[in-house]
Amino acid sequence: MELSEVLIKIGLNEKEAKVYLAMLALGPATAYRIAPKAGVKRSIAYVVLESLQARGLVSVVPQGERKLFVASDPGKLLGEIEQKKELYKRFLPNLEALYLDASKKEKPQVQFFEGREAVDGLYEKIYESKDVVFFSTIRDILSSFPEFPKKLNEKAMQGKMRVRELLSMSPSDFAYAKTMKHSEFFEHRFAQGIGEFFTDNCLFDGRVAFFAFDPFLYAVLVRSDGVYKSLKTLYEFAWLSAKPFEQIVKDTI
């Protein structure tokens, strides 16, 4: 590594590094001699010398009508680095506090997925979650992605994730639930009342996904702490008032 590159890495700009090295090589010298040695114009040399002088890296020795410029001991650069390091360490807690505060105020993100491949990729993200809740009418997901519920059920039964599905009281939803295996890791409950969900909806990892199938296939993913928490609270209220799958089975026997 060139000496100029070293000086640049520790805080000097390119011209300052060239002028400082030229001065070290020349000893006391005028700007007239320093400029060509550093490979800069004389007018530029004067500006750079002033900059280095302000940093304490250059001293001026009057000699008659001329000014001789002398480079300070390179060890002074090490002292300057240490001062900067101490200053940074002193204010590091303040900087970290700002960083943490900003991370908590992360702006909500909304992503749009259109078409089978894109939507399938979003479902794949759900597989990676440890705790997932759905509220949906199962008809559309079974017709478009019949393999997804099966794979979800398998992972849950292996204890790799927890899945809760809040379904409607439609015959298709009940028939679907009867084909799945149930445990503490995979549960079904049925929302009371008449009606259905017109999208497949999922809450996972602080995100909310809405899957729509008609008139065309698409999904919207919202990453927002506030939106997620609000919908999760609403979901828990609905879950508590819904009938467990086991209860529905008993009632129909």
N, C-alpha and C positions, 0 to 999 in steps of 0.2 A: 504494500500500500504506500502510495506517495505521501510525503510529509504534508503537502497541501490538503490531501484528502483527510488526513488525521485532524488537521486544524479546522477543516470545515465541519467534521463530525462533532467536534467539541464546542462549536458555536460561532466560528468566524464564517463570513461569507467568502465566496471565491476570490474576490479582489483583495479583501483584507488578508486572506491567507497568503496570496502571492506577494503583497507588499511587505508583510511581516517577515516572510522568509528571505526576501531580498535584503531587508535591513539587517537581519542576523548575519547574512553572508558579507555585507559591505562594512558593517560597523557604522560609526557616525558618518552620515552622508547627507547631501542635499537632495531635494526632491528631483532635481535635474538628473542625478545619477540613479536614484531609486526607481524612477519610472521605467526606463528601458530594461533595467535588471528584472523588474517585476512583470514586464510585458504589458504595461498599461500606459495610457496617455498621461502627460504631465498634469493636465487639469484634473483628471480622475485621481491621480496620485495624491494631490493636495486634499481632495475630499476624503479619501480613504485614510490619510494620515491623521486628519482631524478626528475621524471616527475612532481610530485606534488610540489616539491621545485621550479621548473622552473615556475610554475603557481602561486607561492606565497602562496601556501596552506600549506606549511611545512617549519619550521625553524629548524636549527641544533644548538644544544647546546653542545659544547665540554665538556667532563668530564673525565679528565685524558687521557687515551689512547682510551677511548670509545667515540662514538657519540650518543647523545640522540636526538631523533627526536620528535618534538612537532607540533601538528596540530594547524594551525592558526584558529582564530575565524571563525565559520561558516558564520558569516555576510559578510565575505570577498567574499564568493561565490555570494552573492546577488550583490555586487559591480561589480563583474566580469560579471554577467548577464546583468546588466545595461549598462556596457561599450559596450558589444556586441550588445545590442539593439540599442544604440545610433549610433554605427558604421554602423549597418545595415540600420537604418533610413537615415543615411547620404548618403549612396550609393544606396538606393532603387530606386531613379529616373533613375540612370544609368542602373540598372538591368531591370527596366520596359521598358526602351528605347530599350534594346537588345531584350526583349521579343516581343515587338510590331514589331520591324524590322524583326524578324524571322518569325512572323505570316504572314507578307506581302509577304514573300518569300517562302510561302508554295509550296512544290514540286507538280507538276502536278500528278494527279492520273488517272489511266486507269483501268476500271473494265470490265470484260467479262461476259455476261449472255447467257447461252445456254439452249435451251428447253423452252417449253411453260410456265411452272410454273415460271421460273426465269425471262423470258421476261415480263410476266404478272405482276410480282412484280415491275419491273421497270416502267411499265405504271402506276401502282398505285402511285408511287412517284410523277409522273407528276400531278396527280389529286390534290396533296397537294400544288402545286405552285399557285401563284397569277397572274402570267403573263407568258404565254406560246406562243411560235411561232413554227409553223411547215412548212416544205417545203417537199412535198411528192406527189406521185401518189397514190391515195386512194385505188386502186384495191386490193393491198396486205393486207392492214390493215383491209379492210372490209371482206375479205375472212378468215382471221385468228382470228381477234378480233372485230367482228361486234358490240359488245356492247360498245367498248371503245369510238368511236366518239359520240354515243348517250349520254353516261354519261357525256362526256366533254361538249357537247352542253347544256345539262340540267343545269350543274353547272354554266356555263357562263351566261345563260339566267336568272339565279337567282342572278347574280351580284357577285358571289363568286370568280370568276377568269376572266381574260381577255384572249381570245384565238384568234390568227390570223393564218390562214392557207393559204399558198401559194401553189396553185395547178397547174397542167399542163392543157393544153387545150384539153385534151382527153375527149371523150364523157362520159366515166365512172366517171371522176372527176366532170364534169358539172352536171351529173345526181345525183351524191351524194350531191353536194352543194344545189340542189333544195329540198332535203329532210330535210335539216337543217333549224332551225330558226336563223334569223340574227338580230343583234343589235350592239350597240357600244361595247359590251362585246364579241361578236362572229362575226368575219368577214372573208370573203373569197375574195381572189384576184387570178387572173390567169396570170401566166407568159406567156409572148408573145413569139411566135416562135414555132418551131417543136421540139419535144423531150419529155422526161419524166424523173422523178426521179426514180432511181432503188432501193432506200431505203427510209424508213420513217424516217425523221430527225427532231429532236426537240431541241430547246434551252430553258432552264428553270433554274432559280436559279443559274446562273453562271456555268451551266453544259451543255454539248452537248451530245445528245444521237443519235446513229445511229442504226436503226432497219433493219435487213436484213431477207428476207423470202425464198430466193432461193440461193443455193440448199438446205439449212436447216435453221431453225429458230434460230436466235441469235441476240444479241445486244451488242454494245460497248458504254460505258459511259466514257466520258472524263471530268475531273474536272480540268480546267486550265483557269485562268483569261484571259491570252493572247489569247488562242484559242477561248474562248467564245466571247470576245469583237470583235475579227476579223470577226468571222462568223456572229455576230449580226450586225455589220456595213454592211457587204455584203448583209445580209438579208434586211436591211432597204433600201438599194439602189434598190434591186430587187422589194421590196414591192411598192416603189414609182413609178416604171415604169410598174407595173402590172395593169391589168384592174380589177376594183371592180366587184363583183358579180352582183350588180344592173345594171351596165353598160352592162355587157354581156347579161343579161336578156332583156334589151331594144333592143339591137342589133339583137336579135334573134326573136323578135316579128314581 
